[in-house]
Amino acid sequence: MTAPFESLARGCARAAGLSLLVAVLGPGAPAGAREAGDPIRLRFEEGDLGGLQTVFSEGREQPIGTVEYRQRRDGDVLSTLRIARFADGSSDEDLAVARIADGRLEALHGHQIQRNARGEETVAVTIDVAGDRVRASWGPPDAREAMDEAVALPAGTYWGPLVFIVLKNFAANAENGRLAFHTVAPTPRPRMLDLELVSGGVDTLERPGLTLDARRYRLRPTLHWLVDPILAALVPDTTFWTLPGDPPSLALFEGPRGYGGGRIVLR
């Protein structure tokens, strides 16, 4: 399997514009409410685990790759690695290291790497949350671009495999059916933005010999497209379905493979 997301006229015009904006986006969060950059509370104990999932192209039944997931806990440090390998030789890799402190998940550092069918890095992003820095390079070898910038990265910055940990702990952190978090999304230049998981209804998923009732969640920017219309292109439609349990498990994912990589299905 991720982004990864700002003056109104004075006087009456400003008041009218602000009223319209509030009407479109909804009221702000109440005082004392959780902010997007706040680390989430962990309801479930995280430990060592691993797994493998099959990747399908959206709308097709022929597998196009696999996703390997590895998670290791050493004391209070949780390392998560997800590598997607595709039949054409290309791959996506997400590493995220976090600290579990007072029952909360605080991101530390990691990277996001995309490789083409020849194994060449097309996007490479290094995320240093503890040091408030993002380094990246992208593009073909003969036209490579790069950045190395100091950016404000709160402890609640999540990407790659950490996003499912956020989803797994949705019930313990959501407000009004929404759970926001900060992220770094390659576009291909890294962009820092806030996303939110929004709880939807329960859908019936068909499996060979099984019928499953799964809860639907959409992942989207917290800003409306009227405020930042570029977001509609940067953050394609992404949906997760989970099965009930302690903890809940991922039943289905439909969304982008990565920047410019097309849409995939995990099940």
Secondary structure, DSSP 8 states (H G I E B T S, - for coil): ---------SHHHHHHHHHHHHHHH-----TT---TTS-EE--S----EEEEEEEEETT--SEEEEEEEEEEEETTEEEEEEEEEETTS-EEEEEEEEEEETTEEEEEEEEEEEE-TTS-EEEEEEEETTTTEEEEEES-GGG-EEEEEE----TTB--TTHHHHHHHTHHHH-BTTEEEEEEEEESSSEEEEEEEEEEEEEEEEEETTEEEEEEEEEEEESS-TTT-TTHHHHS--EEEEEE-SSS-EEEEEEEESSTTS-EEEE-
